[in-house]
Amino acid sequence: MDITIGHNARQRRFDPLLADAPALDAADPAYLEAVDERGAAAGVARFAAFDAASPDAVWGALRRHELDLRVAGEDPAPALGRILDQWLQGLAERERPGDADSSARVNVPSRDIALVRALTERGFSPNGIRAVRPRPRGTAAAAPVLPIALDGGRVRIATVDDAPALGALDARLLALDAHFASVTERPGAAGMFAEAYRSRLRAAPDTTWVLERPGRITGFVHVMPDAASPEPGTLALADSGGQYLVVMYLDESERGSGTGAAFCEIAHALLDASGSPYTLLSYAVANPRSGPFWSRMGYRPIVTEWQRRPAVLAV
């Protein structure tokens, strides 16, 4: 059985929006494989470590183990369980039990529910959702003209001078999402974010929009090309050329009145008019607001990240 060919056939059956996966290197020392009469699973274990002071440190644990997975056949769950056990046994030899700055992660198609039990039985939980919104048919060609009024404020294109405010808002979003173990608060995050926005706004000022009230910025949306997505380990789409909605954040004072949905619709109108064939974003599964909100905005789950954090559970 060619596991990658079987994997891609299975994946297309569940979600044709996902791209075919490339073949794994069976000669890789980190390659794992299990095959039985009902199915097969293969994966390559990958590892990345980050310094706590680096900008990348906020996006999870400092030591991140990932399994680049392929599954094939009618019932690949038993084979998946066997390679998960091999992988986790190796992690037990490398990581300290209970260390929350280590994680083990696997990305799988959200609709392939046959894989869920093998993951949950080994202590994984659904941690992040990558969701997609295809460009609606019949979208108007003309983009909204900014600045534009919104609920007593205005939406405008961000400038480099806005970078400190955006960094502070993004740090507040980080503190919120850290509750769900998908990201981690690190010292100096607001300053690192502000510097990143300075660079982005110099290079591409038309990809960040702010909601402004007199004297302050109360929300913003930031996008980048999907090809430059900050989540390179996830599964790719069959289509290309879309945009990744990196951040949407509103101050607490803006919530509950429909302002967030209206702001999001302005951003979508700008993206749709630009010809972007789709928009992607990610959100934390455990956030009680994110899933319902983004579903109302036209997004549906396409990839689920399953995580164990710590990578080796405390005994």
ZIPEJO-V182273 format. One record per pair of residues at least 4 apart in sequence whose C-alpha atoms are under 7 Angstrom apart, sorted by the first residue. I is the first residue (numbers start at 1). J is the second residue. Records with the same first field share a line. If there is no record, write none. Layout:
I->J + J
This chain:
2->6
3->7 + 40 + 41 + 70 + 71 + 72
4->8 + 23 + 70
5->9
6->10 + 72 + 73
7->11 + 70 + 71 + 72
8->12 + 20 + 21
9->13
10->14 + 72
11->15
12->16 + 18
14->111 + 112
17->237 + 238
18->236 + 237 + 238
19->236 + 237 + 238
26->31
30->44 + 45
31->43 + 44 + 45
32->42 + 43 + 44 + 83
33->41 + 42 + 43 + 83
34->40 + 41 + 42 + 79 + 82 + 83
35->39 + 40 + 41 + 79
36->40 + 79
38->73 + 74 + 75 + 76
39->72 + 73 + 74 + 75 + 76 + 79
40->71 + 72 + 73 + 76 + 79
41->70 + 71 + 72 + 76 + 79 + 80
42->69 + 70 + 71
43->67 + 68 + 69 + 70
44->67 + 68 + 69
45->66 + 67 + 68
46->65 + 66 + 67
47->64 + 65 + 66
48->63 + 64 + 65
49->62 + 63 + 64
50->54 + 56 + 57 + 62 + 63
51->57 + 62
52->57 + 62
53->57
55->192
57->61 + 62
58->183 + 184 + 185 + 186
59->182 + 183 + 184
60->182 + 183 + 184
61->101 + 102 + 103 + 184
62->101 + 102
63->101 + 102 + 103
64->102 + 103 + 104
65->103 + 104 + 105
66->104 + 105 + 106
67->105 + 106
68->106
71->76
72->76
76->80
77->81 + 114 + 115 + 118
78->82
79->83
80->84 + 118
81->85 + 118
82->86
83->87
84->88
85->89
86->90
87->91
88->92
89->93
90->94
91->95 + 312
92->312
95->312
96->312
97->312 + 313 + 314
98->310 + 312 + 313 + 314
99->310
100->309 + 310
101->310
102->309 + 310 + 311
103->307 + 308 + 309 + 310 + 311
104->307 + 308 + 309 + 311
105->305 + 306 + 307 + 308
106->305 + 306 + 307
107->234 + 303 + 304 + 305 + 306
108->303 + 304 + 305
109->302 + 303 + 304
110->301 + 302 + 303 + 304
115->119
116->120
117->121
118->122
119->123 + 124
120->124 + 125
123->308
124->306 + 307 + 308
125->306 + 307 + 308
126->285 + 304 + 305 + 306 + 307
127->182 + 284 + 285 + 305 + 306 + 307
128->182 + 282 + 283 + 284 + 285 + 304 + 305
129->282 + 283 + 284 + 285 + 301 + 303 + 304 + 305
130->280 + 281 + 282 + 283 + 301 + 302 + 303 + 304
131->280 + 281 + 282 + 299 + 300 + 301 + 302 + 303
132->278 + 279 + 280 + 281 + 299 + 300 + 301 + 302
133->278 + 279 + 280 + 298 + 299 + 300
134->277 + 278 + 279
135->272 + 276 + 277 + 278
139->272
140->273
141->273
142->273
143->269 + 270 + 273
144->269 + 270
146->155 + 156
147->154 + 155 + 156
148->154 + 155 + 156
149->153 + 154 + 155
150->154 + 155
151->259
153->211 + 212 + 213
154->211 + 212 + 213
155->209 + 210 + 211 + 212
156->209 + 210 + 211
157->206 + 208 + 209 + 210
158->162 + 205 + 208 + 209 + 210
159->201 + 205
160->198 + 201 + 202
162->166
163->167 + 194 + 197 + 198
164->168 + 194
165->169 + 217
166->170 + 194
167->171 + 190 + 191 + 193 + 194
168->172 + 190
169->173
170->174 + 190 + 193
171->175 + 189 + 190
172->176
173->177 + 249
174->178 + 183 + 185
175->185
177->182 + 183
178->182 + 183 + 184 + 185
180->284 + 286
182->284
188->192
189->193
190->194
191->195
192->196
193->197
194->198
195->199
196->200
197->201
198->202
199->203
200->204
201->205
207->222 + 223 + 224
208->221 + 222 + 223
209->220 + 221 + 222
210->217 + 219 + 220 + 221
211->217 + 218 + 219 + 220
212->216 + 217 + 218
213->217 + 218
218->250 + 251
219->249 + 250 + 251
220->248 + 249 + 250
221->247 + 248 + 249
222->245 + 246 + 247 + 248
223->243 + 244 + 245 + 246
224->228 + 229 + 243 + 244 + 245 + 246
225->229 + 242 + 243 + 244
226->241 + 242 + 243 + 244
229->244
235->303
241->276 + 277
242->276 + 277 + 278 + 279
243->276 + 278 + 279 + 280
244->279 + 280 + 281
245->279 + 280 + 281
246->281
250->254
254->259
255->259 + 260
258->262
259->263
260->264
261->265
262->266
263->267
264->268
265->269
266->270
267->271
268->272
269->273
270->274
271->275 + 276
272->276
283->290
285->291
289->293
290->294
291->295
292->296
293->297
294->298 + 299
295->299 + 300
